[in-house]
Amino acid sequence: MIEFNNVAYGYGGRDLLTEISLSLNPGSFHFLTGPSGAGKTTFLKLCYRELEPTAGQIHLFGQATRDITRDQVAELRRKTGVVHQDCKFLDHLSVAENIAMPLSVAGKPMDVANLTELMAWVGLSERADALPAELSGGERQRAALARAVIMSPDVVIADEPTGNVDWDMSLRLLQLLIELNRMGKTVIIATHDMHLIRQAKSQVQTRVLRIANRRIQQAGVDL
């Protein structure tokens, strides 16, 4: 599904990531760890073709990213839902409208029943008409997750999704991501939180990837 073959990424004459070769298979669950500035967000952006490698080759859903057209890039990104670290919203639109925005961008019809079910799943039914500024940190993260999965993507990528919420909300977000994985989605989570990783390991088979010295070390299921 996502394959890296001797991939490197750098800028300004230096490599941030180098010699990365790995495969992320359908239905797998991965954590990505490493110190701040190590390149976690860069690696995630390579996974959904926000960035192109400066060396090596990446295949997404069987296609080499260097060879695809702009339309194919758009189609690939519809197969990947991303929860960004800053989870930005359009402040003048309601929570429900923000969650449904990917459908509008893709030119797909609104399925009100599906949107209602999705908002209930993330526990935001009563906040559908609220504006983003009225949401708590945990509510914003759950809204961002709902927006990321409204197109029913095959891959869900979350960049530090629990970085600004308390432990109880971290567990709630983790449970939603585990449920997505049990539905067959590939899940990739960047995090510093080892407690979160241990909690996930007690419920689902995981693989931990560590970035160190510009390379990714595959730690299997062990910490």
Protein Blocks (a to p, Z undefined) as FASTA:
>chain_A
ZZcehiacdeehiafbghiacdddehiacddeddehilmmmmmmmmnopaccfedjddee
hiafklpcfklmmmmmmmpccddfklpadfkbcfklmmmmmmmmnopacdfklmmmmmmm
nopmmmmmpcfklpcfklmmmmmmmmmmmnopabdcdehkllmccfklmmmmmmmmmmmm
mnopacddddfblklmmmmmmmoccdddddeehiacdehjaZZ
